[in-house]
Amino acid sequence: MGKDKYSKGSVYQRKDGRWVAQFYLETGKKKYFYCKTEKDAYAALRKALHEQERGTLATGPQQTLKVYLEQWLEQVHRPTVRLSTYNLYRIVLDKHLTPCLGHIQLQRLTPQHVQAFYVSKLREGLSAKRVRAFHALLHMALDNAVKWNLIARNVCDVVTPPVPRQHEIQPLDQEQAKRFLQAVHNHKLEALLTMALVTGMRRGELLGLHWQDIDLETGSVQIRRSVNRVGGFGLQESEPKTAKGRRKIILPSFVREVLQRHRTRQQEARVKAGAQWQGKEIVFSNMYGGYIDPSNLQKDFKRILKEAELPNMRFHDLRHSAATLLLGMGVNPKIVQELLGHSTISMTMDIYSHVLPSMQQEAMGKLDDLFRH
C-alpha cells in the first residue's frame, strides 16, 4: 500500500498489517513507530513531530534500562560523588533496580513498571524510606536520560513513591540529660558522648575528629570530615556532604575539661600499646589508636542507657537532644541550625517543630509582662 504524506513524515501499512509512522530526524536518519491502526500511527507521528519541534523528542539508541543505568552510574555520577555514596548506588542497582527493571527498554519504561516495582519491594518487607531512596536514584538517572534526549519524559514524575513513617524523635529532657552525663562520668566514652549531647555532632563526625581539628585553648572544634562504614571498604573518611557541614563549633568550658582528661588517658593508652599504636591522631580512638567500630559504640551506648535507666534511644537522638535542649532554653534557631550543620533554617524548624509551642508560649509570657499595667 502506498505512503500517505503528512508534513515532514509519512504513514503507511506494511504487508503484515501493521501501520508505520515514519519521519526524518535532524541528522537525516529515519525514525519509525509501529502501530496497530492507521489512527494510532498518525497520532504517533503528530506527537513525534511536536516533540521534535520542542526539542524533547527521544532520539537516542534503543538500549535496556540496565545498560543505561550502568553508563550513567559509572561515567556520569561516579566522578561527582563520595565513595560511600557510589557504593550505596551500586548496591541499589545490582540488588534491586537491575534485577526487576533492567530488562526493559529504556524508551519503553512506563509509570506502571516503576509503580509495580515499588509495590513489590514493599511486599518483600523493605521500608518505605528505603524504597523512596530507590525512587530518588531512578528519578535522578532518568532526568539525565531526558537531558540527553534518550527519552521524552521522566516516568518517575508521575508515579507515587511510598511515604516513610516519620521516626519519632526521643530527645532527653534536661533532667535526663544530667543523668546521662553522670552515667558516662569516667567512662571510656565520656568525652565522645558528652560531645555528642552538647554539640549535636553526628556519629560519623565524632569518629572522624583528629586532634588537629580541636583547639583546647580557644575551645573550638572544626568539622572537616566524617567516618562511616562503606560496604567492601571498611571504615572510610569522607568530607561533609554540604558546605554547611564544614563548620566551627565553640565548646563550653566543662567540655574542654572533659577533653583534656580524655587526652591524658589516651596518651597513657598510647604508651601502653607501644608499637601497636596506629598513630593516626584520632580524638576518639580504640585502644590501638584506630577508629572506633560504630557497632561497638552502639553496644556501649545502649548498655549505658540501660544501666542509667534512661529511655532506649538511637545514638542519633543525642543530636536531637542537643537541638531540643538549646531551643527549649530560648537559643536562636539560626544558631542551632549552624551548630547542627543544617543547610537551611527551615530544615531545622521542620525537624524540631515540637519545641515551637513552648517557645511561643514563653514569648507571649514576656510580652504579657512587658505590657501588663
Order of alpha helices (4+ residues) and beta strands (2+ residues): beta-beta-beta-beta-alpha-alpha-alpha-alpha-alpha-alpha-alpha-alpha-alpha-beta-beta-beta-beta-beta-alpha-alpha-alpha-alpha-alpha-alpha
